[in-house]
């Protein structure tokens, strides 16, 4: 078995293990309660099959594309004479990775639909992308200058708690959901691998200093969406009046 075939085989096993419990769960409910007609079952079966194929293709691309590329980019920029350039590069890559994240776009669409257009999807998309960009830049600064992770994460969540009291209540739950959505496959596969590569190349511990980036990416949308809620509550509402 070649390397490609072995990689595909392991990915197929991973996808089957992930989807099989859900399929079994659905079959049990179909037999006992749901009783969907055959036409609906055909659509569901097709959807599950397409999901499985998509997951296989995505994971293959991640393991053979995003991870190696992220590590190489991190190693390259970590080895240059002016490592501070990682900060603007992290900002740009954080923005692009979030802007391209499919789950973020789905969330933004659902927010606009559920709010009857009060919260525009484009506004949410740019808010989330900008927030992640800022915090990825901060994470790169942490790697370059070596200040502790706790100096960022603890004040960050304290700020989030304060903003909850100041923000429009419509934005609080959205903010915390956004934190989970922003840590999607684009961020985890590319940005985290880049952070590990940077930590390795500049001589820091990749376990201690290379990780924590995803926690900051999860925190970024919380703070920025709450800031948007503060704006909408105290400034945006007055402008509408």
N, C-alpha and C positions, 0 to 999 in steps of 0.2 A: 504493500500500500504506500503510495507516494505521500509527500508532505501535504499536498493540497487535498487529496482524498481523505487523509487522516483528520485534517482540520475540519473539513465538511462533515465527516462522520460524527465528530465530537459536538459540532454545532447542532446537527440534527437531533442528537440525543438530548442536548440541553433544551431545545425547543419542545420536544415531545414531553419531557419531564415537566416543563412549565405549563403547557397547555392541557395535558391529559387530565389533571384533577378538575379543571374547569369544565372540560367536556363531560366527564363522568357526572359532575354535579348537575350540569344541564340535562343530561339524559335522565337522571333520576327524577328531576322536577318535571320533565316532559312526560314521563310515564305516569307520574302520580297526580300532577296538578295542571300543568300548562295546556297539554293537549293541542299543540299547534297543528294546523293542517299541513299536508305534505308539501304544498307550495312554499310555505314559510320555512319548513325544515330544509328544503333545497337551498333557499337563500342563506340560511344560517350556516349550513355546511359549506357553501361556497365562501362565505365570509371567513369562517374559521380556517379553511384551507389557504385562502389568500393571506390571512394573518400569519399563519405558520411559515409560508414561503417568504413573506416580507421580513419576518424575524430572522430567518436563516440568512437571507441576503444581507440584512443589516449587520448581524453579528459577524459574519464573515468579513464584511468591509471594516468593521471596528477592529477586529483582531489583526487583520492584515494591512489596514490602511491608517486609521486614525491613531491607534496606539503607537505604532512605529514612527509615524510622521511627527506626532506630538513630542515624543522623546527626542527625536533628532533636532527638531526646532529648539527645544529647551536646551539641549546640549550645545547647539551652535551659539545661541545668544548668551548662554551662561559662560561661554569661553571667550567672549570678546573683551577688549580692554575697557570699555565703558558700559558696565552692566546696568547702569541707571536707565539705559534705553529700553530695558525690559518693561519699565513702568508704562510709557506710552504704547508700547507694543501690546502689553497685556490689556490696556484700555481698549484698543482697537479690536483685538481678538475677542475680548469679552462681549463687546457690542455685537460683533458679527455672529458669534456663536449663538447668542440669545435671539437675535433677529431671525436667524435661520431655524430656530428650534420649532418643530411642528407643534409640540404640546403647548408652547407659549401662544402660538397663533390660535389654536383651538380655544384656549382659555379666554383670550381677548375677544374672540367672536362671541363666546357664550356670555361674557360680561356685557357686551353691547346689546345683545339680544335680550338678556334678562332685565337690563335696566331701561329697555325701550329707547335706546339711543342716548340716554343721559351720559353714560360713560363710553366714549368712542373707542373702538377697537384700536385704531391707529395711535391714539393718545396712550393707551395702556401698553401697546407694543413698544413705543419709544421710551416710555417711562421704565419699563422692565429692562430693556436693552441698555439704557443709560445707567441704571442702577448697578447692573452686573458689571458693566464696563468699569465703573468707578471702583468697585470692590475687587475686581481682578487686578486693576492697577495697584490697589493697596496691598494685595497679596504678593504681587511681584516686588513691591517695595520691602515687604517683610522678608522675602527671600534674599534680596540684595543686601539689606542693611542688618538683618538678623535680629530684629526686635521681636519679643515673645508674642505668640498667637493670642494669649489671654489679654494682652493690651488692646486688642482689636475687638474680640468677640464679646467680652463682658461689657465694655462701654456701648457697643453696638446694640445689644439686647436691652440695656438700660434705656438707651435712646428710643428704642422701639416701644417700650412700655410707656414712656412719657408721651410719645406721639399718639398712642392709642387714646389717651384722654383728650387730646386736642383735635383729633381727626374726625371727619364726618363718619358717622357710624356705618354708612354704606360701604366704606372702604376697608374696615378692619378685617372682616373675614376674607375679603378678596386678597388683602395683603398677605395673609399667612398661607393661603392656598397658592398664591403666586410664588412664594418661596419654594414650595415643593415642586411646582411645575418648571421653574427655571433651572433646576438641577436635573435636566433631562439628558438624553444620550449625547447630544452635541457637547454640552459642558463637561460631563463626566468623562467621556472618552477622549476628547481632545485637550481641554484645558488642564485636567488633572494630570494627564500623561506629560504635558509640557512642564507643569510645575515640578514633577518628579525629576524630569530631565534637567531642569535648571538647578535644582538642589544638588543633584549628583555632580554636575559639571563645575559648580563653584565651590565644591568641597564641603557642603553641608550634609547632614544626615537626611537622606531622602524620606525616611519614615517620620522623623520629627518635624522637619521643615518642608518636605514635599507635600504633605497632606494638610488638611484644614482649608484648602481652597474651596472645596464644595460647600463647607459650612458657611464660608463668606458669601458664596454665590446664593445660598439659601437665605441669608440674612439681607442681602442687597435689595431684593424686591419688596421685602417687608417694610424696610425703612422708606424706600422711595415711593411706594404706593401710599403709605401713611402720610408722607409729606404731600403727595397729591391730594389726599383727603383733607389735610389741613388747609391747603390752598383753596379747595372747593368750598370748604366750610366757612372760611373767614374772608376770602377775597373773591373767589369765583361767584359765590352767592350774591355779594354786593354788586358785582358787575352786572349780573343778570337782572337785579332789581332796578 
